Amino acid sequence: MPPIVALFVTIAFSGFLYRRDIRERPNVTGALWLPLLWILILGSRSVAIWLDTLGLPTIFNSLEEGNPLDATVQLALIAAGVYVLNRRQVSLGEIFRNNE
């Protein structure tokens, strides 16, 4: 199977499973899209390389070593994750104590 077809099938199947889960359990929040987006970005290319591939200009010279755009996207994903945990009132201290 060509890699592009495998990628498309995987993304479509993951999206299908997420939609099905949301329909079966309507109280599931949209916060579940955060880990999926994070995995898709980390499992493929950086955001700057995707933008460069699509022909959008990037002002950064070194796409391989990382750049402020990728760091900003990662920071935004981390901040969104912390926001979700804060809204759900998750106690990180309790989680760390229970994982000893």
C-alpha positions as CSV (number, residue, x, y, z in Angstrom):
1,M,0.0,0.0,0.0
2,P,1.4,3.4,-0.9
3,P,2.3,5.5,2.2
4,I,0.0,8.4,1.2
5,V,-3.0,6.0,1.0
6,A,-2.0,4.4,4.4
7,L,-1.8,7.9,5.9
8,F,-5.2,8.9,4.5
9,V,-6.8,5.7,5.7
10,T,-5.4,6.1,9.2
11,I,-6.5,9.7,9.5
12,A,-10.0,8.9,8.2
13,F,-10.3,5.9,10.5
14,S,-9.2,7.9,13.5
15,G,-11.6,10.7,12.6
16,F,-14.4,8.1,12.2
17,L,-13.8,6.6,15.6
18,Y,-13.7,10.0,17.2
19,R,-17.0,11.0,15.6
20,R,-18.6,7.7,16.5
21,D,-17.5,8.0,20.1
22,I,-18.9,11.6,20.3
23,R,-22.3,10.5,18.9
24,E,-22.5,7.5,21.3
25,R,-21.5,9.6,24.3
26,P,-22.8,13.1,23.7
27,N,-21.2,14.3,27.0
28,V,-17.7,13.8,25.6
29,T,-16.0,17.2,25.2
30,G,-14.1,18.6,22.2
31,A,-10.9,18.4,24.3
32,L,-10.4,14.9,22.9
33,W,-9.3,16.5,19.7
34,L,-6.2,18.0,21.4
35,P,-4.3,14.7,21.8
36,L,-5.3,13.6,18.3
37,L,-4.0,16.9,16.8
38,W,-0.8,16.6,18.9
39,I,-0.1,13.0,17.7
40,L,-0.8,13.9,14.1
41,I,1.7,16.8,14.3
42,L,4.4,14.8,16.2
43,G,3.9,11.7,14.0
44,S,4.4,13.5,10.8
45,R,6.3,16.8,10.1
46,S,6.6,20.0,12.0
47,V,4.1,22.8,11.3
48,A,6.8,24.9,9.6
49,I,7.6,22.1,7.2
50,W,3.9,21.6,6.4
51,L,3.5,25.3,5.6
52,D,6.6,25.2,3.5
53,T,5.4,22.2,1.6
54,L,2.0,23.9,1.0
55,G,3.9,26.8,-0.5
56,L,3.2,29.3,2.3
57,P,6.2,31.4,3.0
58,T,8.1,30.8,6.2
59,I,10.6,33.3,7.4
60,F,12.7,30.8,9.2
61,N,15.9,29.4,7.7
62,S,16.4,26.2,9.6
63,L,13.3,24.0,9.5
64,E,15.1,20.9,10.7
65,E,16.5,22.3,13.9
66,G,13.3,23.8,15.1
67,N,12.0,27.3,15.0
68,P,9.8,29.8,16.8
69,L,6.7,28.7,14.8
70,D,6.9,25.1,15.9
71,A,7.7,26.1,19.5
72,T,4.7,28.4,19.5
73,V,2.4,25.6,18.3
74,Q,3.8,23.2,20.9
75,L,3.3,25.8,23.6
76,A,-0.3,26.4,22.5
77,L,-1.0,22.7,22.7
78,I,0.6,22.4,26.1
79,A,-1.3,25.5,27.3
80,A,-4.6,24.1,26.0
81,G,-3.9,20.8,27.8
82,V,-3.2,22.6,31.0
83,Y,-6.3,24.6,30.6
84,V,-8.4,21.4,30.1
85,L,-6.8,19.8,33.2
86,N,-7.5,23.0,35.2
87,R,-11.1,23.1,34.1
88,R,-11.6,19.5,35.1
89,Q,-10.0,20.2,38.5
90,V,-7.4,17.5,38.1
91,S,-5.0,17.3,41.1
92,L,-1.5,16.5,39.6
93,G,-0.1,15.9,43.1
94,E,-2.7,13.2,43.7
95,I,-1.9,11.6,40.3
96,F,1.9,11.6,41.1
97,R,1.2,10.1,44.6
98,N,-0.9,7.3,43.1
99,N,1.7,6.4,40.5
100,E,4.4,5.5,42.9
